[in-house]
Amino acid sequence: MIGLSRNFSTVSKLSHLQQLQTQATPNFVPFSQLQQQRKLLEWRLIAILHDCTHFSQIKEVHGHIIRNGLGQCCYVLTKLIRMLTKIDVPMDSFPSLVFQQVKYPNPFLWTAMIRGYALQGPFSESVNLYTRMRRDGVSPVSFTFSALFKACGAVLDLGLGRQVHAQTILIGGFASDLYVGNTMIDMYVKCGFLSCGRKVFDEMSERDVVSWTELIVAYAKFGDMESASGLFDGLPVKDMVAWTAMVTGYAQNARPKEALEYFQKMQDVGMETDEVTLVGVVSACAQLGAIKYANWIRDIAEKSGFGPSENVVVGSALIDMYSKCGSPDEAHKVFEGMQERNVFSYSSMIVGYAMHGRAHSALQLFHEMLKTEIRPNKVTFIGVLTACSHAGMVEQGRQLFAKMEKYFSVAPSPDHYACMVDLLGRAGCLEEALELIETMPMDPHGGVWGALLGACRIHGNPDIAQLAASQLFELEPDGIGNYILLSNIYASAGRWEEVSKLRRVMREKGLKKNPGCSWFEGKKGEIHEFFAGDTTHPRSNEIKQALEHLLERLRAHGYKPNLSSVPYDLTDDEKKRILMSHSEKLALAYGLLSTDAGDTIKIMKNLRICEDCHTVMCAASEITGREIIIRDNMRFHHFHNGTCSCGNFW
């Protein structure tokens, strides 16, 4: 209907144009009046071209252009070629024929052709046209260079981009052109030369919010948030796009606290919030795992008209956020309240159930999804395969994996193979898991071999473990966790000579664990961070006493420290001291101190939970009668009555 109405509108305008042209005119018309009539005709033709949506309409207008003696009018023909480019008419066909019929094309008509080839390709034709333009003695305009810079950035041709930059200097007059400067910055950034983009920015005599924001975004992509922050502070007028660049930049660089701080400042100055901003801050909150922030962000989304019932993108992001904050039930409420759902909504909820070990809920939702018109994607299958793995549904997992491509056109990726290896490994099918890896049509990544190594730890298979670890040592040469895991497998098998060799390699390589960090959300939403061996918390002495008291109770119930969790060559007493100061144990002690009896304790951790801490959490959940939830960098662990939802496999 829209196309038909626009077509009717264009035809009506052309008919009206014909009526005007066939009206009787006096024998003598002053030249000034003729010029005015011509300008009016040009203006009307451009207005009609602007409303064209089909090639046939543009060809009809072109006929009127020719019949009215405007076949050499660069002003009208520039608009015609731009409209042909807009509707993707190949440049080598009709646009090129129109251009070739013009005897003296002006800079804007040349630029329209250069821009068309820059957008459609081949890009080399844009360069050829620019060369011909210069040979014909036609001077380029700012739009000529902006089109060339955009094309250089699109094809990542830095060498040609620099040559075009040199042209702006040789020809002169473009040093203060804002539009040329901005597209030049964009070209250098896309080609990976951020320092050159910054130099262009520093030398610009005039800048606008685009100049500042594209550099802020670039610094964020390169992970340099300090430079991004410095630029943002110097920005005279900060609009929503600039604020969003800072929020999403910190979120994408795994600095959620700073992202939330900037979002708070954004709210404080009364800045408008849109869908992109909300998705960025939702991601930050998901990383932090703080439920108070989650509820605050959801309230803002709803007040801004982007609540889950109105906006499917924000709603899907909120589902993921609540799941990662340890609240799958709240995620389900968001899902149920959505008026519109898509594959991302379903996938977020399925993955959320899977990461919390709710396999049956994940699979039930998957089958409900198949009854709709929504088709699963690669993320959906990662969710259901993970769910099958957690529930030990080996045969069902095999069937889903086999159907992915055959029935749903989803080609298995290395991540899907990692899920299958995890599924088979949990079930003790180590040989089958290894065979699956060896038949993969692509190179397995660290996640695939890591799943196999983890299975070897559970089922005590040092031979396959050695094979998996040797691959991991090549893929992740600085991953100390792989060395520790293999060392523990050797130790369990009594292969002490291999244990010694591994520890010697670790010393020679100077491998050290990343600092363990855990955080706990207080009653008022404040975040308490704990690092391994940390004594800086205001209640540090109380935390130490509470932890010692808890460990005494655990020892009375048979707990013995797992000294193999410390990879360093130290005395047993030193290892016990290190284990006692692990960040998640400190967070647990603080949680016991600061919450009421019966309250659930939620802890987030940046690394994989070690075996000793996992044992402590299991025992503590039984002795204290508390549910303890820990999110490490692998999955959620729900400790309840002495057992964990992961089944001691993580």
C-alpha positions in Angstrom: 0.0 0.0 0.0 2.8 2.4 0.9 4.6 1.7 -2.4 1.3 2.2 -4.4 0.5 5.4 -2.6 3.9 6.8 -3.3 3.7 5.7 -6.9 0.3 7.5 -7.2 1.8 10.6 -5.6 4.7 10.7 -8.0 2.4 10.2 -11.1 0.1 13.0 -9.8 3.0 15.3 -9.5 4.2 14.5 -13.0 0.7 15.1 -14.4 0.6 18.4 -12.6 4.0 19.3 -14.1 2.7 18.4 -17.6 -0.3 20.7 -17.1 1.9 23.6 -16.1 4.1 23.0 -19.2 1.2 22.9 -21.7 -0.5 26.1 -20.4 -0.4 28.9 -23.0 2.5 31.3 -22.7 3.0 34.7 -24.2 5.1 35.1 -27.3 7.7 37.2 -25.5 9.0 36.1 -22.0 11.8 38.1 -20.3 15.0 36.2 -19.8 14.9 36.7 -16.0 11.4 35.1 -16.0 12.6 32.2 -18.1 15.4 31.6 -15.5 12.9 31.7 -12.7 10.6 29.2 -14.5 13.6 26.9 -15.1 14.6 27.0 -11.4 11.1 26.3 -10.4 11.0 23.3 -12.8 14.3 22.0 -11.5 13.1 22.3 -7.9 9.9 20.4 -8.7 11.7 17.6 -10.5 14.1 17.2 -7.5 11.1 17.1 -5.1 9.5 14.4 -7.3 12.8 12.4 -7.5 13.0 12.5 -3.7 9.7 10.6 -3.4 10.6 7.9 -6.0 10.9 4.4 -4.6 11.1 2.3 -7.8 13.4 2.3 -10.9 10.4 2.7 -13.2 9.4 6.0 -11.5 12.9 7.4 -11.8 13.1 6.5 -15.5 9.8 8.3 -16.0 11.1 11.4 -14.3 14.3 11.2 -16.4 12.1 11.3 -19.5 10.6 14.5 -18.3 14.1 15.9 -17.6 15.1 15.2 -21.2 11.9 16.5 -22.8 12.3 19.8 -20.8 15.8 20.4 -22.0 17.5 19.6 -18.7 19.5 16.7 -19.9 22.7 18.6 -19.1 21.5 20.0 -15.8 24.0 18.7 -13.3 21.9 19.9 -10.4 18.9 17.7 -11.2 21.0 14.8 -12.6 23.0 14.6 -9.3 19.8 14.0 -7.4 18.7 11.4 -10.0 21.9 9.4 -9.6 21.8 9.6 -5.8 18.3 8.2 -5.9 19.4 5.4 -8.3 22.1 4.6 -5.8 19.7 4.6 -2.9 17.5 2.0 -4.5 20.5 -0.1 -5.5 20.4 0.3 -9.3 23.9 -1.0 -10.5 26.2 1.9 -11.2 27.4 0.3 -14.4 24.0 0.4 -16.0 21.6 3.3 -16.1 23.5 5.7 -13.8 26.6 5.4 -15.9 24.7 6.0 -19.2 23.1 9.2 -17.7 26.5 10.4 -16.6 28.1 9.7 -20.0 25.6 11.9 -21.8 26.6 15.0 -19.8 29.3 17.0 -21.6 30.5 19.1 -18.7 29.7 17.4 -15.4 30.2 19.6 -12.3 31.9 18.4 -9.1 28.7 17.4 -7.5 27.7 15.1 -10.4 31.2 13.5 -10.4 30.9 13.1 -6.6 27.5 11.3 -7.0 29.1 8.8 -9.3 32.2 8.4 -7.0 29.9 7.9 -4.0 27.7 5.3 -5.9 30.7 3.1 -6.8 32.1 3.6 -3.2 28.8 2.2 -1.8 28.2 -0.5 -4.4 31.6 -1.4 -5.7 33.9 -1.9 -7.3 35.8 0.6 -5.2 38.5 0.9 -7.8 36.0 2.6 -10.1 35.5 5.3 -7.5 39.3 6.0 -7.7 39.3 5.9 -11.5 36.5 8.4 -11.6 38.3 10.7 -9.2 41.4 10.5 -11.4 39.4 11.4 -14.5 37.8 14.2 -12.6 41.1 15.7 -11.8 42.5 15.2 -15.3 39.4 17.1 -16.7 40.4 20.0 -14.4 37.4 19.7 -12.1 38.1 20.5 -8.5 36.7 18.1 -5.8 34.3 19.3 -3.1 34.2 18.1 0.5 31.6 15.4 -0.3 34.0 14.0 -2.9 36.6 13.3 -0.2 34.1 12.1 2.4 32.8 9.5 -0.1 36.4 8.4 -0.8 37.3 8.2 2.9 34.2 6.2 3.7 35.1 3.7 0.9 38.7 3.4 2.1 37.5 2.6 5.6 34.9 0.1 4.3 37.6 -1.9 2.4 40.3 -1.2 5.0 42.7 0.3 2.4 44.9 2.5 4.6 47.4 3.2 1.8 44.8 4.7 -0.4 43.2 6.5 2.5 46.6 8.2 3.2 46.8 9.2 -0.5 43.4 10.8 -0.4 44.4 12.5 2.9 47.4 13.9 1.0 45.1 15.2 -1.8 43.1 17.2 0.7 46.4 18.9 1.7 47.8 19.4 -1.8 44.5 20.9 -3.2 44.0 22.9 0.0 41.0 24.4 1.5 39.8 21.3 3.4 41.8 21.6 6.6 38.9 23.3 8.3 36.1 21.2 6.7 34.3 19.5 9.5 32.7 16.8 7.4 36.0 15.8 5.7 37.7 15.7 9.1 35.1 13.5 10.6 35.2 11.0 7.8 39.0 11.0 7.8 39.0 10.1 11.5 36.5 7.3 10.8 38.7 5.9 8.0 41.9 5.8 10.2 40.0 4.2 13.1 38.4 1.5 10.9 41.9 0.8 9.4 43.2 0.3 13.0 45.3 3.5 13.2 43.7 5.2 16.1 46.7 7.4 16.8 46.4 8.9 13.2 42.7 9.5 13.8 43.5 11.3 17.1 46.1 13.4 15.3 43.5 14.5 12.7 41.1 15.3 15.6 43.7 17.4 17.5 44.5 19.4 14.3 40.8 20.1 13.5 40.0 23.8 13.9 36.3 23.0 14.3 34.8 19.9 15.9 31.3 18.7 16.6 29.8 16.0 18.8 30.4 13.5 16.0 34.1 14.2 16.0 34.3 13.6 19.8 32.0 10.6 19.9 33.6 8.6 17.1 36.9 8.8 18.9 35.4 7.9 22.2 33.8 4.8 20.6 37.1 4.0 19.0 39.1 4.2 22.2 36.4 2.0 23.9 36.8 -0.7 21.1 40.6 -0.6 21.6 40.0 -1.1 25.4 41.5 2.3 26.3 38.7 3.6 28.5 41.1 6.2 30.2 41.6 8.0 26.9 37.8 7.7 26.2 37.0 9.2 29.6 39.5 12.0 29.0 37.9 12.9 25.7 34.4 12.7 27.2 35.3 15.0 30.0 36.5 17.6 27.4 33.3 17.3 25.3 31.6 20.7 25.6 28.0 19.5 25.0 27.4 15.8 25.9 24.4 14.3 24.0 22.8 10.9 24.5 25.0 9.2 22.0 28.2 10.3 23.8 26.8 9.2 27.2 25.8 5.8 25.6 29.3 5.4 24.2 30.8 5.6 27.7 28.2 3.3 29.3 28.5 0.6 26.6 32.3 1.1 26.4 32.8 0.3 30.0 30.4 -2.6 29.8 32.1 -4.1 26.7 35.5 -3.8 28.5 34.3 -5.8 31.5 34.2 -2.8 33.8 30.6 -2.9 35.0 30.9 -0.7 38.0 32.1 2.3 35.9 29.4 1.6 33.4 26.8 1.8 36.1 28.4 5.0 37.5 28.2 6.7 34.1 24.6 5.6 33.7 23.8 7.1 37.1 25.4 10.4 36.1 23.4 10.3 32.9 20.2 10.0 35.0 21.4 12.8 37.3 21.8 15.3 34.5 18.3 14.4 33.1 19.7 12.9 29.9 17.2 10.9 27.8 17.6 7.1 27.6 17.1 4.9 24.5 17.2 1.2 23.7 20.9 1.1 23.0 21.8 2.8 26.3 19.6 0.4 28.2 21.0 -2.7 26.5 24.5 -1.5 27.4 23.7 -0.8 31.1 21.8 -4.1 31.4 24.9 -5.9 30.1 26.9 -4.2 32.8 24.5 -5.2 35.5 24.5 -8.8 34.3 28.3 -8.8 34.6 28.1 -7.4 38.2 25.3 -9.7 39.2 23.7 -7.2 41.6 20.0 -7.6 42.0 19.4 -4.0 43.3 20.9 -2.5 40.2 18.9 -4.9 38.1 15.6 -3.7 39.6 16.6 0.0 39.3 17.5 -0.4 35.6 14.2 -2.2 34.9 12.3 0.6 36.6 14.1 3.2 34.4 13.4 1.1 31.3 9.7 0.9 32.0 9.5 4.7 32.8 11.3 5.5 29.6 8.8 3.4 27.5 11.3 0.6 26.9 9.9 -2.0 29.4 9.9 -5.7 28.6 6.2 -5.6 27.6 6.9 -2.8 25.0 10.4 -3.6 23.7 11.5 -7.1 22.8 15.2 -6.2 22.6 15.3 -4.7 26.1 13.1 -7.5 27.4 15.4 -10.2 26.1 18.4 -8.3 27.7 16.6 -8.1 31.0 16.0 -11.9 31.0 19.7 -12.5 30.5 20.5 -9.9 33.2 18.2 -11.5 35.9 19.5 -14.9 35.1 23.1 -13.8 35.5 22.1 -12.0 38.8 21.1 -15.4 40.1 17.3 -14.8 39.8 16.0 -17.1 37.1 12.5 -16.8 38.6 12.5 -13.1 38.1 13.8 -13.7 34.5 10.8 -15.9 33.9 8.4 -13.2 35.1 9.9 -10.8 32.6 9.6 -13.5 29.9 5.9 -14.1 30.8 5.1 -10.4 30.7 6.5 -9.8 27.2 3.8 -9.1 24.6 6.2 -9.9 21.8 8.8 -12.6 21.9 11.5 -13.5 19.4 14.3 -16.1 19.2 16.5 -14.0 21.5 13.8 -13.9 24.2 13.4 -17.7 24.1 17.1 -18.3 23.9 17.9 -16.0 26.8 15.4 -17.8 29.0 16.5 -21.3 27.9 20.2 -20.4 28.5 19.2 -18.9 31.9 17.5 -22.1 33.0 20.5 -24.1 31.7 23.1 -22.1 33.6 21.2 -22.6 36.8 20.9 -26.3 36.3 17.1 -26.2 35.5 17.4 -28.6 32.6 13.7 -29.7 32.5 12.5 -26.1 32.4 14.9 -25.3 29.6 13.9 -28.3 27.5 10.2 -27.7 28.1 10.5 -24.1 27.0 12.4 -25.2 23.9 9.6 -27.5 22.9 7.1 -24.8 23.5 9.1 -22.5 21.2 9.0 -25.1 18.4 5.2 -24.9 18.5 5.4 -21.3 17.5 6.7 -19.8 14.2 10.0 -18.9 15.9 12.9 -21.0 14.8 15.9 -21.8 17.1 19.3 -20.3 16.4 22.8 -21.3 17.5 22.4 -19.7 21.0 19.2 -21.7 21.5 21.0 -25.0 20.9 23.9 -24.0 23.2 21.2 -23.6 25.9 19.4 -26.9 25.3 22.6 -28.9 24.9 23.9 -27.4 28.2 20.6 -28.3 29.8 20.9 -31.9 28.6 24.5 -32.0 29.9 23.4 -30.9 33.4 20.6 -33.4 33.5 22.6 -36.3 32.1 20.2 -36.6 29.2 22.8 -38.1 26.8 20.6 -39.7 24.2 18.4 -36.6 24.0 21.5 -34.4 23.6 22.7 -36.7 20.8 19.4 -36.4 19.0 19.3 -32.6 19.3 22.8 -32.2 18.1 22.0 -34.4 15.1 18.9 -32.4 14.2 20.5 -29.0 14.4 21.6 -28.7 10.8 19.2 -31.3 9.3 16.0 -29.8 10.5 16.8 -26.3 11.7 19.7 -25.2 9.3 22.0 -24.4 12.3 25.5 -25.6 11.5 27.3 -26.8 14.7 30.0 -24.5 15.8 33.0 -25.3 18.1 30.8 -24.1 21.1 28.2 -26.7 20.2 30.9 -29.4 20.1 32.1 -28.2 23.5 28.6 -28.7 24.9 28.5 -32.3 23.4 32.0 -33.1 24.8 30.8 -31.8 28.2 27.6 -33.9 27.9 29.5 -37.1 27.0 32.3 -36.4 29.5 29.8 -36.0 32.4 28.3 -39.4 31.5 31.8 -41.0 31.4 31.9 -41.5 27.7 35.4 -40.2 27.4 36.4 -42.2 24.3 33.3 -41.2 22.5 34.0 -37.5 23.4 37.5 -37.8 22.1 36.3 -39.4 18.9 33.8 -36.6 18.4 36.6 -34.0 18.7 38.8 -35.9 16.2 35.9 -35.8 13.6 35.1 -32.1 14.0 35.0 -30.3 10.6 36.9 -27.3 12.2 39.7 -26.9 14.6 38.5 -27.4 18.2 39.1 -24.4 20.5 40.1 -24.3 24.2 36.5 -24.8 25.4 36.3 -28.2 23.6 39.5 -29.5 25.0 38.8 -27.9 28.4 35.5 -29.8 28.6 37.3 -33.1 28.0 40.0 -32.3 30.5 37.4 -31.5 33.2 35.7 -34.9 32.4 39.0 -36.6 32.9 39.3 -35.1 36.4 35.9 -36.5 37.4 36.4 -39.9 35.9 40.2 -40.3 36.6 41.6 -40.8 33.1 45.1 -39.4 33.1 45.9 -40.6 29.6 43.2 -38.8 27.8 43.8 -35.9 30.2 47.4 -35.7 29.0 46.2 -35.5 25.4 43.6 -32.8 26.1 46.1 -30.8 28.2 48.8 -30.9 25.5 46.3 -29.2 23.1 45.4 -26.7 25.8 49.0 -25.8 26.5 49.3 -24.8 22.8 46.0 -22.9 22.6 46.3 -21.3 26.0 50.0 -21.2 26.9 49.4 -18.9 29.9 46.4 -20.7 31.3 47.7 -21.9 34.7 44.3 -23.5 35.4 45.0 -26.2 32.8 48.3 -27.1 34.4 46.7 -27.3 37.9 43.9 -29.5 36.6 46.3 -31.9 34.9 48.6 -31.9 38.0 45.6 -32.9 40.2 44.6 -35.7 37.8 48.2 -37.0 37.9 48.2 -36.8 41.7 44.9 -38.7 42.0 46.4 -41.4 39.8 49.6 -41.5 41.9 51.8 -40.3 39.0 54.0 -38.1 41.2 56.9 -37.9 38.7 54.5 -36.2 36.2 53.3 -33.9 39.0 56.8 -32.8 39.7 57.6 -32.2 36.0 54.4 -30.1 35.6 55.2 -28.0 38.6 58.7 -27.5 37.3 57.4 -26.3 34.0 55.0 -23.9 35.8 57.9 -22.4 37.7 60.1 -22.1 34.6 57.3 -20.4 32.7 56.6 -18.1 35.7 52.9 -18.9 35.5 50.8 -17.2 38.2 47.1 -17.3 38.8 45.1 -14.1 38.1 44.1 -12.4 41.3 40.9 -14.1 42.6 38.1 -11.6 43.2 34.7 -12.3 44.7 31.9 -9.8 45.5 28.9 -9.8 47.6 25.8 -7.6 47.4 24.8 -6.1 50.7 21.2 -5.5 51.9 21.2 -1.9 50.6 22.7 -2.9 47.3 26.3 -1.9 48.1 29.0 -4.2 46.6 31.6 -5.6 48.9 34.7 -6.8 47.0 37.2 -9.4 48.3 40.5 -10.4 46.9 42.5 -13.4 47.8 44.4 -12.7 51.0 42.5 -9.4 51.4 42.6 -7.6 54.8 41.4 -4.2 53.7 37.7 -4.6 54.4 36.5 -2.5 57.4 35.3 -5.7 59.1 38.4 -7.8 58.2 39.0 -9.0 61.7 35.4 -10.1 62.2 35.5 -11.9 58.8 38.6 -13.7 59.7 37.2 -14.9 63.1 33.9 -16.0 61.4 35.8 -17.9 58.8 38.0 -19.7 61.4 34.9 -20.6 63.4 33.2 -22.0 60.3 36.2 -24.1 59.3 36.4 -25.5 62.8 32.8 -26.7 62.5 33.5 -28.1 59.1 36.6 -30.0 60.3 34.5 -31.5 63.1 32.3 -32.9 60.3 35.3 -34.4 58.5 36.5 -31.6 56.2 40.1 -31.7 55.2 41.7 -29.0 53.1 42.4 -30.0 49.5 46.1 -28.9 49.3 46.3 -29.8 45.6 44.2 -26.6 44.9 47.4 -24.6 45.7 49.7 -25.0 42.6 52.9 -23.7 44.3 55.7 -25.6 46.0 55.0 -24.6 49.6 54.7 -26.3 53.0 51.4 -27.7 53.9 50.8 -25.0 56.5 51.5 -22.3 53.9 49.0 -24.0 51.5 46.4 -24.1 54.3 46.9 -20.4 54.9 46.5 -19.6 51.2 43.3 -21.7 50.9 41.8 -20.0 54.0 42.2 -16.6 52.3 40.5 -17.4 49.0 38.2 -14.6 48.0 35.0 -16.7 47.9 35.6 -17.9 51.5 36.0 -14.3 52.7 32.8 -13.4 50.9 31.0 -16.3 52.4 32.2 -15.3 55.9 31.0 -11.7 55.4 27.7 -13.0 54.0 27.1 -15.1 57.2 28.0 -12.0 59.3 25.8 -9.5 57.5 22.6 -11.4 56.7 19.9 -13.0 58.7 19.6 -16.7 59.5 17.9 -18.5 56.6 18.8 -15.8 54.0 20.3 -17.0 50.7 24.0 -15.9 50.2 24.9 -15.0 46.6 28.5 -14.6 45.6 30.0 -13.7 42.3 33.6 -14.7 41.3 35.8 -13.7 38.4 37.6 -17.1 38.2 36.7 -20.8 38.3 35.9 -21.9 41.9 38.7 -24.2 43.2 38.0 -27.8 44.4 38.7 -26.8 48.1 36.3 -23.9 48.0 33.7 -26.0 46.3 34.0 -28.6 49.1 33.7 -25.9 51.7 30.6 -24.4 50.1 28.9 -27.8 50.0 29.6 -28.5 53.6 28.7 -24.9 54.8 25.3 -25.1 53.1 24.5 -28.2 55.2 26.0 -26.9 58.5 24.5 -23.4 58.3 21.2 -24.4 56.7 21.8 -21.7 54.1 21.4 -21.9 50.4 24.7 -20.6 48.9 24.7 -19.5 45.2 28.1 -18.9 43.5 28.5 -17.6 40.0 32.1 -18.4 38.8 33.4 -17.9 35.3 32.0 -21.3 34.2 28.5 -21.5 35.6 26.1 -21.1 38.6 26.6 -23.4 41.6 23.6 -23.8 43.9 24.7 -25.3 47.1 21.9 -26.7 49.3 22.0 -29.3 52.1 25.5 -30.4 51.3 25.2 -30.8 47.5 25.8 -28.7 44.5 23.6 -28.3 41.4 26.7 -29.0 39.2 27.0 -32.5 40.5 30.7 -31.8 41.3 31.4 -31.4 37.6 32.5 -27.9 36.5 
